[in-house]
């Protein structure tokens, strides 16, 4: 399970009244990852297993680009593509160990109303 608390600042490249408003978003925050070993019994062999339960907290950096499209007077469509980068909290438990940075990519779509 992963929980994150992230804050972002948006930089728009068009005026507020424009129909199309591309933006860049930068931010950061904290990520908490909880893992728990689950599954069936080991049938054979002697594998190196991770701890039965673990908690890891780390800081994260988030960047995204997006576009707001005005649909009507106060209705908007938003598309955003973002990446969150955090420390690889499980890399040491893998065989062979992995030390690359953990990356999470998201494509988000939404409709919102602005007063």
C-alpha positions in Angstrom: 0.0 0.0 0.0 1.3 3.5 -0.9 0.1 6.8 0.6 1.5 10.1 -0.6 1.1 13.8 0.5 2.3 16.0 -2.4 1.9 19.8 -3.1 2.3 21.3 -6.5 2.6 24.7 -8.1 1.2 25.3 -11.6 2.7 27.6 -14.1 0.3 28.5 -16.9 1.5 29.6 -20.4 -1.7 31.4 -21.5 -3.9 34.0 -19.9 -6.9 32.9 -17.7 -9.5 33.8 -20.3 -7.8 31.6 -23.0 -9.7 28.5 -24.3 -6.5 26.4 -24.2 -4.2 26.7 -21.3 -1.1 24.5 -21.2 0.7 24.3 -17.9 3.8 22.9 -16.1 3.5 21.6 -12.5 6.3 21.2 -10.1 6.1 20.0 -6.5 7.2 17.6 -3.8 6.1 15.8 -0.6 6.3 12.6 1.3 5.6 9.0 0.3 4.8 6.2 2.8 5.0 2.6 1.6 3.8 -0.4 3.6 4.4 -3.9 2.4 3.2 -7.2 3.8 4.2 -10.6 2.7 1.3 -12.7 1.4 0.7 -15.8 -0.7 1.0 -19.5 -0.4 3.6 -21.6 1.3 7.0 -22.2 -0.3 7.0 -25.5 -2.1 10.7 -26.1 -2.5 14.0 -24.4 -2.3 15.4 -21.8 0.2 14.6 -18.4 -1.3 15.7 -15.2 0.4 12.4 -13.5 1.4 11.9 -9.9 2.4 10.6 -9.2 5.9 7.0 -10.2 6.6 6.0 -6.5 7.1 7.9 -3.3 6.5 7.3 0.5 6.4 9.3 3.0 4.4 9.0 6.7 4.2 10.8 9.0 1.7 10.6 12.3 0.1 9.3 12.6 -3.5 9.5 15.0 -6.4 6.5 15.4 -8.8 6.5 17.0 -12.2 3.7 17.1 -14.7 2.5 18.8 -17.8 -1.1 19.3 -18.8 -3.7 21.2 -20.7 -6.9 22.9 -19.5 -9.6 23.2 -22.2 -12.6 25.5 -21.6 -15.8 23.7 -22.6 -18.3 26.4 -21.7 -18.6 29.4 -19.5 -17.4 27.7 -16.3 -16.8 24.1 -17.4 -13.3 22.8 -18.2 -11.6 19.6 -19.3 -8.1 18.8 -17.9 -5.5 16.3 -19.1 -2.3 15.9 -17.1 0.7 13.6 -17.6 2.9 13.4 -14.5 5.8 11.6 -13.0 6.6 11.1 -9.3 10.2 10.2 -8.4 11.1 8.7 -5.0 13.8 6.6 -3.4 13.6 2.9 -4.2 12.7 1.5 -0.8 12.7 -2.2 -1.9 15.7 -2.4 -4.1 18.0 -3.9 -1.4 15.5 -6.7 -0.9 15.7 -7.9 -4.5 18.0 -10.5 -5.9 20.1 -9.1 -7.6 19.8 -5.7 -5.7 18.3 -2.9 -7.7 19.3 0.7 -6.9 17.6 2.8 -9.6 15.2 5.5 -8.5 11.5 4.5 -8.3 9.3 6.3 -10.9 5.5 6.4 -11.1 3.8 7.7 -14.2 0.2 8.9 -14.4 -2.2 10.1 -17.1 -5.2 11.9 -15.6 -8.4 13.1 -17.2 -11.1 15.2 -15.6 -13.9 17.7 -15.9 -14.2 20.5 -13.4 -16.4 23.6 -12.8 -14.9 27.0 -11.8 -17.1 29.7 -10.2 
